[in-house]
Amino acid sequence: LVVGVPDGDTIVVRDERGHDVRVRLYGIDAPELRQRGGEQARDQLLRMVMDRKVYLVTIDRDGYGRDVAHVRTKPFPWATAIVPSGEALRAAATPSRRQDARSAVSSAADGLPGELTGDVNGDMLHAGQAWFYGEYCRLPYPCLAWYFAASKARQTNIGLWKTRNPTPPWEWRRKNR
């Protein structure tokens, strides 16, 4: 269950053991809260995931100790094809630090607005609320699809792309440390 959204690319998930886990969304970089577009990005992510059950595949751990994960509000397609719904994440879980799946129990319905796919990372890019973080997104799936989603958002001038030449978060952080 998502219990917090501190910014546009980080969520706090209460896992099945009742522990709160900070999770950084893999492959995207949203504006910082104090940066132009930061509050809008956080608000978009909040609307997508707050108080919802989410499914995670942890790709890495960052320098702040956060899990870096692909996050979905619907089960991963490959997981549900293997085992019945509800058992998917337990079956997919591995003891590896780099490949770890977690689920959280939710009382919220899984219904999403039609324009969202359930792929939280991709939906943030599709909504124009984050940059594709190609420097770190190296897996063919899902990074290639996310690259195209971010490109489409830029071309259609939605979200942060409504502003001419928005400052990428990594440049903003470097200038504002």
N, C-alpha and C positions, 0 to 999 in steps of 0.2 A: 504494500500500500504506500503510495507516495504521500508523505507527511510534510514535505517542505520543498520550496523552489526558491533557493537563494538568488539565482540569476538565470540568464537565458540559456545556459548550457550545463547547469548542475541541478540535480534533484536529490532529495533525501528520501530514502526508501526504508520503511520498517520491514525487516525480513521476517521469515517464518519463526525465528527464535525471539522476536521482539526487539532486536537491535536496530538502531538507526544507522544506515549506511549512506555516506555521501557518494554520489555517482556522477561522474563527468560524462557528458554525451560524446561518444567517439566520433571523430571525423568532422566535427563542426566547431566553430568558434563564434559565439554571440558577443555583441557589444557588452562592455562592462556596464554595471548599473549607473555609474556616474557619467558614462559616455552617451552621446546622442544615440538614441535608439535602444539603450540598455533596458529601460523600464518597459518599453513595448515588447522587447524580446522575452523578458521575464514573464510579462503578463500573458503572452501567447503560450508559452510553455506551461504556465500555471493553469490556463484554461484547458490545455490538452491532457494534463496528467494529475492534477491535484485530487487527492482522495480516490484515486483509481488504482486498480490492480495493474501492475506492469510486469513485463517479462524482460529479463536481462540476459545478455551474453557478454560477460566481461572479457575484454580484449587485452587489457593491460592495467597497471596501477601507475598513477602519476606521481610527481614529486611531492604532492601534498597528501599522499596516502589515499586518494580517492580511487575507487574502481573506475576505469574508463570502459564504457559499455555501449553496445548497441541496445537501444531501449524500444520496446513495443508495448502498445496497449492491447494488442491481440497476440495470441501465441505465434511463435515463429512457424512459418509454413512447413519447414522440414521437420519440426518437432511433432506437429500434430499428425503428419503423415506416418510417423513411426509408431506412435502410441496414442491411445484415446485421450481426448481433451481432458485437462486437469492433471494428468499424469505426465504430460510432456516434459515439464521442466525437471521433475525428479529423475526421469529417465535420462535426460540430456546432461544432468549435472556430472561434472568430473572433478577430481581432487586437484587438478592443475591450477596454479595461480593465474595462468594466462588464459585458460579456457574454463570459465565457471558460469553456471546459469543459476539465477535466483528468481524466485517468484515471491509475491507478497499477496496476502489475502485482502480482498476488497469487498466492501458492501455496496460500492457504486456499480451502476450498470456499465456494460462495456460499449454502449452505443456511442458512436462518434459522428460528428457532422460529415455529410457526404464528401466534402473536399479533402478530408483527412484519410490517410491510408492505414493508420495504426502504427506506422513506422515513425516514431517520435523524432529521431534524428533527421530523417528525410523530410518529414512534414515541416520541421523548422526551416529547412533549406527551401522547400517548395513555397513556404509562406514569405520568403525573403527576410527572415528574422535572424539569419546567421550566415557566416561565410563557410564555404567548404574548406576544410583544413587539410589540404592535399599533402602537406609536409608530413602529416602523421597518419593519414588515412591511406593505407597501403594494400588493404585486402580487396581483391577484384569485386567480391560481393561483400558489402553493398556499396563500396566506394564509387564505382563507375556510375551507378544510378544516381547517387547523391551529387556527383560532379555535374551531371546533366540537369538535375533538379535545381541546383544553385545557378547554373547558367541560364536556365529558363526564367527564373525569378529576376535575374539581373536584366535580361532582355526585355521583360515585360514591365519593368520598373515598379515592382511591388515591394512592400515592406521597407527595409532600410535602403533599397535601391531607388525609392522615390526621391531621395536626396542625391544631388549630384556629387559624385566622388566621395562616398562615405569612407571614413577612416577605418581600416581594419583594426580589430581589437589588439592584435600583437603590436601594431605601430603605436596605438594609443597607450598601451601599457608601458612601452619603452619610453615614451615622452613624458609620462605622468608618474614615474616611480619616485 
